[in-house]
């Protein structure tokens, strides 16, 4: 342990200008260097090992030159004889080689007092310190390891561990013969701060000579890394009007160098502030923690909304001369507080609204607020302080413009209030900041004028209900249903009319609204619902434009006994013998209580057979039983009259007839089938007559169907027997046909085609032939035209062909001459029939050349006969 202020040695430094003004610093907080180069411990230091290596930096403030040197301390052991503590020695590495050997003897042999040698094993070897970023040359010797036994035998040395034979490989090496250990390349403490190796000593045969020892190598940190901010841009905020010392934000920078030395000790400072308003030093920063706080008052968002502060972080405890620095930007936003109350732009506002209108904006109130728009400090809230006790108006805030919209929420009446004088006040959603008072301009007056419009008349009592008995005579005055016109300041007349009167029972006076009956009111009508009849009336004024209102009159009709009861049921069935079954009867009355039951049922005295054959037994006020009085009644249908009387005042009665079917019954009291027929009033003769009629009707239908089929068959047969000559057909008339003239137009052109077979013609009886069929027989031989005809033979050739055609029965048309060409009347050409063949050779055909190109071929054939 070293005591504080114990001198350890002196550091000497020589430069061209001498040592004047040179300052010294170390990379350890435990040691300081005075101006004269004396190094001392600033407090008691517990030395962890026998060796300590420090970095001493000398720098000249004038030339800004910097020089570094490594100082190694060897801590001596306490003497066992004299008890004094030797001082540690220090030197620059060059001097250390002259004063102290760097050879480690971890397996050193000690001589005992009796002359025996005792080996001390398992020494704790002091750590080996290696500065990072050394410039070499490499390999650079660190230490020499040797054993005392190397004088007796040849020993081979080796090292193992990370950095030797484990990745990263070959960072350290050892001379196997001399035991000198080297570092082979520059070290980087930020990559790896320490190495743990083991040194081995073996003989030439590989046998272990000494136990392996541990070597700890520490990389001494150098200031080779700048502080790095976690973020390049930091964002913070502070309320406007904050007091000095208010925390704003924290910036943080990390230095990869050793944080226990000055290389990794970062200090902060503010370089610039933009803008420099209202002061150039509005903020300060804690140099060690990086906390930014306000240092001056006067933050006002309405003047400066944002500050940009450049913060610098420097290691070496903030020494700007040889420390490394980096910068970051801190953006400080001045947040808004409600330090500006809203103020009306004018002291009075005005508006106008028609009466009876709601949801109408009558005035827009404009305010000015210098706080941040669209924030709770800016959003306005309007209140009506006075002038609207009935709550006709409210003020809504426009979210975009922040204006107050005075809106009618409850209709105003011109006849009640012609104008309103409102006092309104405006405030913000957020309360005002401490110490800020409301402005007198936060209150204003609003004058609202109400305009008169034509209002519709209204019925004061709507719906109006009156009660009266049904059946009142026509023309009875029921009530006066009058309306009121709210326009007191307008002289207007009101007219009345019916809007809805379903039964058309009422009339209303057009001028005074008096209602009278137009027909008898009947409670039992279908237009009555729950004894109430409703009618709607219209009241219209003569204003511009006219206005109208409706009113409903409800008439409750009190029942009177105006409907006699009706017997139920209308038909029934009973056995021909008594005591088997009875008929339950009741009555229905359209009136209501007390004009209905109990009912009285009784049989009339006329005809006498009714009471003789039937009897009525009362069950209760609404029901009775009808049964036979006699022991047997012949099956059939009987009309039994019954008198039913209600309990009205005066009572009404009705004689109803019930049709009773009397029939034979089985043992269960049910009518048998024969009995049901007999009860229907049909005897055996009537049934037989009905069946005969049905059979006759079916026979007639069958005969009619047979007659229709036979007639259809005869019609088909008659068509087959018609003579072909009597067949009347429609013929196609073609006027451009070569053949007979108009006298030959009744032939069928379809027969001009040669039929595929002639069997139907050959099989006909002789003498039976249609004129439009091709005859069967030998066809005449037509003359053959010579290849080179003689000019004199043309007439004979034509005559022979004409004669053959006339005698040919197969040539169509079959009953006329064949016309080859017809040129119409007035033709200049002579008839072909006038040509006569001549055998004489004196006939001249030269005139054919004069007939034009159509006869050129004929002229060529016959014109040159003489030359041939």
C-alpha positions, 0 to 999 in steps of 0.5 A: 500500500502506498501512502498519500503524497509519497513521492514515487519518482520524477518524470523528466522531459526535454524539448527544444525550448526547455521544460518551461510551461509543460504540463503533465497528466496521467490516465489514472485518478490515483496519481498526479504529476506536479509541474516539476515532474514529480509523480505522487499518489493522491490518496492511499492506493491498494496495489493489486499486483507487483507491477503497475503501468501508467500513461503520462501525457505531456502537453505544451499549451503554447504549441499544443504539442502532445507527448506520451510515455509509459511508466512502469512501477515495481512494488517491492516486498517487505524485508524479513530482516530489517523490516523497512518498506522499499520504495517503488521505482519508476522509469521510462521504458528505456531506463527500465531496461538498464535498472531492472531486468524484465525476466520473470522467475516464477519457478525461482529456487530458494536456498534454505539455512541448512543448505537445502533447496526448496522450490516455491510453487504457484506464484501469483504473477503480476499482470502484464500491461500492454498499451493499445494502439502501439506503433511497434515495431512488431513483434514487441517483447513483453516479458521473458519467462524462465525457469531456474532449471534451464541451467541444468537441462534444456527447456522448451517454453510455450503459452496456451489460451485465448490469443495464443492457440485459441481465437484470436490466434497468434496475438501473443507468441513466445520464443520456446528457447529463450522464453521471451514473450511477444505481442505480434500486432497492435492491441485494441482495448475496445475489442478485448480488454484482457487476456488469460494465458498459461505458460508451460515449461517442458524438457526436450522430451516433452516432459513437464518440468514445471507446473503451468503458471497463469499470465494475465495481460491487460490492455492499457486504454488510450484515448482513441474513441470519441464520445458518441451520442445515442441520438443525433437529434434529441427532442424535448419540450418545456412550458412557456413561462417556466421558471429557471431550473425547470428540467427540459431533457437529457442527452447522453453520449457514450465513450468506448474508452475505459470509463474509469480513466479520463479517456472515457469520462465525458463532459457536456456543454452547450455550444450554441443556442438558436435563436438567442432570444430573449437571452443567448443563454436560456438553457444550461446543461449538467456537464456530467449527467447531460440534463438540460434545464432552463437558466433564464426566465422569459420563455414565450411561445407566442414569440419563440416556439422552438429553440435549437441547441447544439450540445458538445460531449468531450472526453478527458473530463471535458478537456478541450485541448486534448480530449475528443469531442462530438456534437448533437442537436437538441430541439426544444419546443416551447409548449403552449400554456393558456396565458392569453384569454380569448377576446371578442373582436368587437363589443356588440353583435346583431342578428335577425330571426323569423319567429317559429324557426329553430336551428337557425344561426342568427349571428357569428361571434368572432374572437381572437386568441394568441395561444396555439390554434386548435388546442384546449388553450385556444378552443373557445367556449361561449356562454349566455350570461343574461337576456335569455331566461327561457333558453331560446338560444345557444352558442355553438363553437365552429371547430375550424374558425373558433367562431361562436354561432348563436343558434335558435333552439327554441322557437321565438314568438313575435307576439311575445318578444320582438327583440332579445338583448343577450350578454355573452362571455367567452372562455377556453376549454383549458383554465387560464394559467396561474396569475392570468386574469380574464380580459374585459374584452371577453364579454360582449352584447348581442342584439337579436331582432324577431320578424313577424310571419303569418302563423297558422290558426290553431284550435285551443282544444285539440282533440276536442271530445263531446258526448251525446246519445246516438240517433239525434235528429239531422240538423242538431247543433253539436258544438262550436269548434273554433280556432284562434289566429295567433297573429294579433297584429294582423287583421285576418279572417278565419274560414272553416271547412271539413277535412275528414268526415268518414260517414259524412254525418257532420256540417261546419259553419264556414265563418264561426265553426258551429258543427251540426249533424247532417245525418243520424249518428249510429253507434253501431256503424262501422265508422265507430271505434270504441264508441267514438267517431272522429272528424277533422276540420281545417281552419285557414286565414287569409294572410299572405301566404295563407296559413291553416291549422287542423283540429280533431273533433271526437264524438262519444256516442251513448248507446240507446236501445235501437237494435232488437236481438237476433236469434242464434243459430239460424239452423239446427237438427233434432231427432224425431223422438224427444228426450234424445237431444235438444237445441241450444239457442241464444241471441245477439244484440248490436247494442251494449249493456244495459240494452242487451241481455238477459233475453226472454225466449218464447214461442208465438201463439200463432200458429198453434202448431208451434206451441203444440210441437215445440217447447222452450226451456230457459237455461240462464239470461242468455241461453235457452233450449228448444225441444220437442213437446210431442213424442214423435214428429215426422222427419222433415224441415220445420220453420220454428218462429221464436220471439226474443226480447232484450232488457232495454228501456223500453225493451225491443223484441224480434221474431226470428225463425230457426230451421229445424231438421227433424230426422231419425237417429241411431242409438247415439242420437245422431241422424242416419244417412236415410234420415238425413235425406228424408229430413232434407224433404226428398221422397223416394220418387223425387230421388228416382226422378233425379237419377232418371234426369241424370241418365238422360242428360248423359245419353244426350251428350254421348249421342251428340259426340257420336253424331259429330264424329260421323259428320266429320267422317262423311265430310272427308269421304265427300271430298274424295268423290269429287270429279277432278274436272269439278275441282276448282283451283286458283291458277297462276297467271303469267303474261310473259309465257310463250304459249297460248293466249288469254284463251288458254289460261286455265291450265296448271303450270305445275303439270309442265314438268315431266312426272317421275313416273307415269303409273298413275296415268297408265292405270286410269280408265280409257277416256278419263284424262285431265286436259292439263296432263301430258298424253301418253302415246307415240310422239311425232318425228320432228324434221332434223335441221341439216348441218348446212341447210340449202337456202331453198329449203328454209321454207320447207323446214319451217312448215314441217316443224309447224305441222309436227307441232300442231299434230303433237298431243304431248306438246304444251299447251295441249289444246292450242298452237305453239307461238314461238314469238310475238312482237306485238301489233304493227310489226314491220316484219312479215309473218313467218307463215307466209314464207314458202319454200322453193326449189328454184335457184333464182331466189335472191337473199341479198336483201338480208344484208340490209336488215341490220346486225341481227340478220348478219348470220342469216345473210352470211348463210344464205346471201352467198349461195350463188358464189358457192 
